[in-house]
Amino acid sequence: MIAGDARAGDSDPFPLSALQHAVYCLRQAALIHIERAWADNRFTAEGHVLHAVADKGGSRKARGVRRVMALPLSCKRLGFAGTADLVEFHPCPDGGETPYPVEYKRGKPKLHRADEVQLCAQALCLEEMTGQAVPEGALFYAETKRRIVVPFDVELRLLTENVASAFSGVFFSGVTPPPTTQRARCRACSLNAICRPDAVARPAKAWRAGMVARLSAEEEAP
């Protein structure tokens, strides 16, 4: 079932970029976008440099394609807003234009779908804002210097809406989720030292163990 309206009343929208973090780890997304915790590493620094050109904004036309950089986006239905690195507007036979979002990424394609979800969220914004269908977009990776075409199929749209719904609940509650058990992702996370998953998880485990022992003792008492 596709998630419904993820927005909580008339609250301000949450950042579209949070969806990428939420796919990777809901706790990471909350630490960044609720607690305002952040830690740069080499990878995030490279990402800042890559986006520097796109963030300048501007529009130009080449080979009949209108290209708009740093385009503000919003999706009222799902309650998020952000900025697209680049949106190409491809001409249609009827004289209209088809939006085509392009997101710049450092590195190379990943095993998880965080980048695809972020791009699909941009497409949902563009569809709501323009009334035009957005069937696909592209991810440009700096390491490979190639575009990867991303079709916005039913599966990806469903994933994007469900992630938006899940993070919306966390964002508007203001409560950061506990650590996950994805240790491989924890090691690669720039927030590992801030998150301290092992330190946070140990007290929770100790509390649960204590509760179990207490309940068992009460049951055995005469």
C-alpha positions in Angstrom: 0.0 0.0 0.0 1.4 3.4 -0.9 1.9 5.7 2.0 -0.5 8.5 2.5 0.1 12.1 3.3 3.3 12.2 5.3 3.0 15.8 6.3 2.0 16.6 9.9 -0.7 19.3 9.7 0.5 22.6 8.5 4.1 22.2 9.8 7.0 23.4 7.7 8.3 20.8 5.3 11.3 18.6 6.2 14.4 18.6 4.0 14.2 16.5 0.9 17.9 15.5 1.4 16.9 13.7 4.6 15.3 10.9 2.5 18.8 9.9 1.3 20.0 9.7 4.9 16.8 7.9 6.0 17.3 5.1 3.5 20.8 4.6 4.7 19.9 4.8 8.4 16.8 6.4 10.1 18.9 7.3 13.1 21.5 9.0 11.0 18.8 11.1 9.4 17.4 12.1 12.8 20.9 13.0 14.1 21.5 15.3 11.1 18.1 16.8 10.7 16.7 16.9 14.2 19.7 17.1 16.5 21.8 19.0 13.9 24.7 16.8 14.4 27.2 16.5 11.6 30.8 15.4 11.0 32.7 16.0 7.8 35.0 13.4 6.5 36.9 13.1 3.1 33.8 11.8 1.4 31.5 14.5 2.5 34.1 17.2 1.8 34.4 15.9 -1.8 30.6 16.0 -2.1 30.6 19.7 -1.0 33.1 20.5 -3.8 31.1 18.6 -6.4 27.9 20.5 -5.5 29.6 23.9 -5.5 29.0 24.6 -9.2 25.4 23.4 -9.1 24.6 25.5 -6.1 25.4 28.7 -8.0 22.1 28.2 -9.9 21.4 29.6 -13.4 19.6 28.6 -16.5 20.7 28.0 -20.1 19.6 26.2 -23.2 21.6 23.7 -25.3 20.4 21.6 -28.2 16.8 22.4 -27.5 17.1 21.3 -23.8 16.5 23.9 -21.1 18.8 23.3 -18.1 18.1 24.9 -14.7 20.6 24.5 -11.9 19.8 24.8 -8.1 16.0 24.7 -8.8 13.9 24.9 -5.6 11.5 22.0 -5.2 8.6 21.1 -2.9 6.0 18.3 -2.5 3.1 19.5 -0.3 1.5 16.0 -0.4 4.4 14.3 1.2 5.7 17.3 3.2 9.3 17.8 2.0 11.2 20.5 0.1 14.7 21.0 -1.2 16.8 22.0 -4.2 17.6 20.0 -7.3 21.2 20.1 -8.6 20.0 20.2 -12.2 16.7 19.8 -13.9 16.6 19.5 -17.7 13.4 20.3 -19.5 13.2 18.2 -22.6 11.0 19.5 -25.5 7.9 17.4 -26.3 6.2 17.1 -29.7 3.2 19.0 -28.4 5.3 22.0 -27.6 5.5 21.3 -23.8 8.5 20.2 -21.7 9.3 17.0 -19.8 11.3 17.6 -16.5 14.3 15.4 -16.1 16.1 15.7 -12.7 19.9 15.1 -12.6 21.6 14.6 -9.2 25.4 14.9 -8.8 27.1 12.4 -6.6 30.7 11.8 -5.6 32.1 8.2 -5.8 30.2 5.5 -7.8 26.9 3.7 -7.7 26.0 2.2 -4.3 24.5 -1.1 -3.3 21.6 0.6 -1.4 19.0 2.8 -3.1 19.5 6.0 -1.1 20.6 8.0 -4.2 17.7 6.7 -6.3 15.2 7.6 -3.6 16.5 11.2 -3.3 16.2 11.5 -7.1 12.7 10.0 -7.2 11.7 12.5 -4.5 12.7 15.3 -6.8 10.6 13.8 -9.6 7.6 13.7 -7.2 8.1 17.4 -6.5 8.4 18.2 -10.2 5.2 16.3 -11.0 3.3 18.2 -8.4 4.7 21.5 -9.3 4.4 21.2 -13.1 1.6 18.8 -13.6 3.8 16.9 -16.0 4.8 13.2 -15.7 8.4 12.6 -14.9 9.2 9.0 -16.0 13.0 9.1 -15.4 16.0 11.0 -14.3 19.7 10.5 -13.9 22.5 10.2 -11.3 25.9 11.5 -12.3 28.8 10.0 -10.4 32.1 11.9 -10.3 34.3 8.8 -10.0 32.9 7.1 -13.1 32.0 10.4 -14.8 28.9 8.8 -16.2 25.2 9.2 -15.9 23.1 6.4 -14.6 19.5 6.6 -15.9 17.0 5.9 -13.1 13.4 5.0 -14.2 10.8 6.1 -11.7 8.9 2.8 -11.7 6.1 1.8 -9.2 8.6 0.0 -6.9 10.9 3.1 -6.5 8.0 5.4 -6.1 6.5 3.2 -3.4 9.9 3.0 -1.6 10.3 6.8 -1.8 6.8 7.5 -0.4 7.2 4.9 2.4 10.6 6.4 3.4 9.1 9.9 3.4 6.3 8.7 5.6 8.7 6.9 8.0 11.0 9.9 8.4 8.1 12.4 8.6 6.9 10.5 11.7 10.4 10.7 13.3 11.0 14.3 12.2 7.8 15.7 13.6 8.0 13.7 16.8 11.5 15.0 17.4 12.6 11.7 18.8 15.8 10.1 17.5 15.5 6.3 16.9 17.9 3.9 18.7 20.9 2.5 16.8 20.5 -0.3 14.2 22.5 -3.5 13.9 23.9 -2.6 10.5 27.5 -2.7 11.6 29.0 -2.4 8.1 27.0 0.8 7.5 28.0 2.1 11.0 31.7 1.7 10.1 31.3 3.7 6.9 29.1 6.4 8.5 30.6 9.9 9.1 28.5 10.2 12.3 29.9 7.0 13.9 31.7 8.8 16.6 28.7 11.1 17.3 26.2 8.3 17.1 28.3 5.9 19.3 26.0 2.9 18.5 27.8 0.5 20.8 27.7 2.9 23.8 24.0 3.7 23.3 23.1 0.0 22.7 24.8 -1.4 25.8 22.7 0.5 28.4 19.5 -0.6 26.5 20.6 -4.2 26.5 21.5 -4.0 30.2 18.1 -2.5 31.0 16.3 -5.2 29.1 18.4 -8.0 30.8 17.6 -6.4 34.2 13.9 -6.3 33.5 13.9 -9.9 32.4 15.8 -11.0 35.5 13.4 -9.0 37.7 10.3 -10.4 36.1 11.7 -13.9 36.4 12.4 -13.4 40.1 8.9 -12.1 40.7 7.4 -15.1 39.0 9.4 -17.5 41.1 8.7 -15.7 44.4 6.3 -17.6 46.7 
